[in-house]
């Protein structure tokens, strides 16, 4: 990533957005317990990245969950003011509560180091699906299972394999596969429509790269030359290996196509600051 957008040390922000106002209170636990749907977006030097896209997805999650979504006029200005308090880089979580109130607070964030990006990360596979994958909902059992697996391993992320044996998405990410200069993603119907994934597709279009949505049977993973985790925190993070049924399948972290996508995505992020 360019030095301009490299993560900056976060400053402490002891404020949260509650009931349309900024409250000096860093304890967000009660809010998290009552959250129904949520979004996590990156704030860099006071600017929320791809804010409109995250809001639109959250509105869709609310609709799928049969929740009313509050009018933006009641919370957008204080949310932007909250973001401006963060002079470094940190993720902020937006939560839609049971009563239809939108709240927000900064959360502990981890961004892959340059060394991790260069070396790639190790990923595993677990069995499971997310009910209603298009809605980003709190408190899902599959996320808890994934967290337990990650806690007891050296893996960076785990991919989900459905009942048909196909890879769908990561526990907190989307996944991108590459065959030479062609990009493959699991069908959008089966996954959370990731913001990073949508932006990667934009980049691919500009680079005249083909993107195909299709099922990815786990027994075909060895046919791909490269792969990457996509998400708010990892951005486009190369995968070094995917461990499937006890065997580690290697991928090319230096794939030219993957590096072109990474550079293009970084440039797209940087464009947020040039508006």
N, C-alpha and C positions, 0 to 999 in steps of 0.2 A: 504494500500500500504506500502511496506517496506520503512523504513526511507531513504534508499539510493535514492529512486525515488520520495519521497514526493516533491511536488512543492517547489522550492526555490524562495525567493524574487527576482524579475527581476531587472536587472540594466538598466539604460537608454541607449538606442542605437539610436543616431541621424544620422543613415545612412540608406540608402536604395539602392537596386540594380536597376540600370537603364542603359539600353543600354550596358549591359555587364560589367559595372564598378560600384564600390561603390561610392555613392554620399553623401556628408554630407548635408542631407536635410530630416527633419522629416515630412514634409507636403506631405502626400500621397494622399490627396483627389482627385487631378486631375487624378491620375492613376486609382483610384477606379471607377470613372465615365466611363472610357473607357474600363474597363475590360470586356472580353467576357466569358472566363472560368477561374476558379481559383482553388487553393488548399489551405488548412490550415493544417499545421503540427506543432507538438510540438517540441520545442527546449529545451533541458535540459542540463545545464552545457556545452553549446557550441556544443552539438551533436544533429542533427536533427533525430528524431525517425521515423523509417520506411520510410526513404527518397525515396528509390528506388520504393517502392510501390506507394507512392504519385505521383512520376514523371510518372510512367506508367499509372496511372489513368488519370492524366492530359493530357497525350498524347492521350489517348482514347477519352477524352472529346473534345479535339481539332479536332480529326478526325470526330466525330459525328456532330460537329458544322461547319465542312468544313473549318477549319483554319489550316494553316501550323504551324508546331511545330518546334521551332528553335533547331538547333544542340546543344547538351549539352556542347560541347567544348567551346561555346561562353558565357556560363553563370554559369556552375557548380562550377568552382573554386572560383569566387567571391561570389557565394551564400554560399559556405562552410565557407569562410572567414567572411561573415556577421553573420552566425550562431555562429562562435567562439567568437564574440563580446558579446554574451549574456551569462553571467556567472551564471544566475539564470534560471528560467523556464518561457517561454513565447511562444506564438504561433506566427508563421511567415506565412504570406500570400503570395503565388505565384500567379501572375496574367498574363494571356495571353491577350495582348491588340489587338485592331482592326488591327494594322499593323503587327501582328505576333511577336511583341517584348515581351519578358518575363521580368517581373519586380517583385520585392519582397520587403517587409518591415515587421517589427514587428507590431503586433496589440494588442490592449487591450485584455487581456485574463482573463477568470474566471475559476477556478478549484474548484470542490466541496470540502468542508471541510470534515475532518474525521467524524464529527458529522452528516453531510448530508449523507455520505456513510452508516453510521450505522443505521440512522433512515429511509433512503430511501426518495424518492422525490415524490411529487404529480404531476401527468400528466393529461392532458385533451385530448379531441378529437375534431378536426374540419373537415369539409368536404373539400376535395380537392385532387388534384394529381399534380405531377410535370411533365410537358411535357418533353419527352425524359429523363426519370429518370436516365439513365446511364451517362449522362453528367452533370458535376458539373458547372452550369452556373450562372453568376451574374445576378441580377436584376429580379428575378422571382416573380410574383405577389403573389404566395402562401406563399412565405417567408415573404413578407410584411404583409399579413393577420395574419400569425402566430405571428409575432412580436407585432402586435397590441393587439392580444389576451393575450399574455404573459405580456405585459406592464400593462394591466388592471386587472391582476389576481395575485394569489399567486402561480400559476403553474410554474414548472421548465421547462417543455417542453409540446408541443402538438403533438399528433399523427395524421396522415392523414388517413381519411376514404374515400375510392373511391366510385364511383357511384353504385357499387355492394354491398356496405356496408361492405367491408373488410378493415382491418387495413393494411397499407402498410409500412410506415416508420415515423420517426419523422421529424419535420420541419428542423432540423439540425443534425439528428442522425438516426441510425438504432435502431430497437427494437428487443429484444430477449424474448421469452416466454418459460416457463418451466412447464412441466407436470411430476411431481415426478422427475425422473432422465433423462427425455427425453427433448431435446431442439427443439424448433420450431421457424422458422423464415419465414416471408412472402417470396413469390417467388422472386428470384433474378431478374427476368425479370421486376418486378414492382418497383424496388427500386434502389437507388444509391448503387453500390457495395462498401460498406464501408471497409476501411482498418482495423478498429477495429473488424468489423464483421468477416472478413477473418481470422484474428488472433485468434478470439474466436473459430472459427471452427477448427483451427489447435490445439488449446488447448483441445477442446472436443475430437478430434481424439486421442490425447495422453492419455486422461483419459478414453478412450473407452466409451464415451458418444455418443448416437445417436443424429444426427442433421437432422431434417426433414424440407424441404422447402415446404410450402403449404399455401393456402389462410387461413387467420384468420378472419372469420366473426366477426364483433364487438359484436354480440349477443352471442358469445361463450367465451368472455374474462373471465367470471366467472369460466370457466373450468380449468384455469391455476392456478398453485399454486404459481408461482413466475414470475417476469418479470424484465427486466433491459433495461436501455438506453445505447447505445453503441456509442462512438465517440472519437474524438481526445482529447477534453477537459475533458469529464466526464469519459473516459475509460469505465469500466463496472460498471454502477451506478444503484443500486437496486431501483425499483419502489415500493413505499408504497401503492399508490392508483392510479387508472385511473378513472377519472370522465367521465362518458358516459351518455348523455341525462339526466343530472342532478343527477345521482346516482354515488356514489364513490364505486368502486370495490376494495376490499383490496387484497394485495399480501404479501407473506411471505418474508420479507427482510433478514431473517436468514436462508433461504433455504440452506441445505447442498450442493446441486448441484450448486446453484448460487455462494456460497462461494468458492467452488473448482474452478469454472471458474475464479473468480476474482483473486484468488491466482495464478493460472496458467498464467493468462494474465499479471500480474505484473512481474512474473518471465521471461516471454517472452520479455517484455519491457527491463528488466534489462540485458538480454542477448545481447542487442545492444551495451552495454558498455564493453562487454567481448570479442569483436572480435579483 
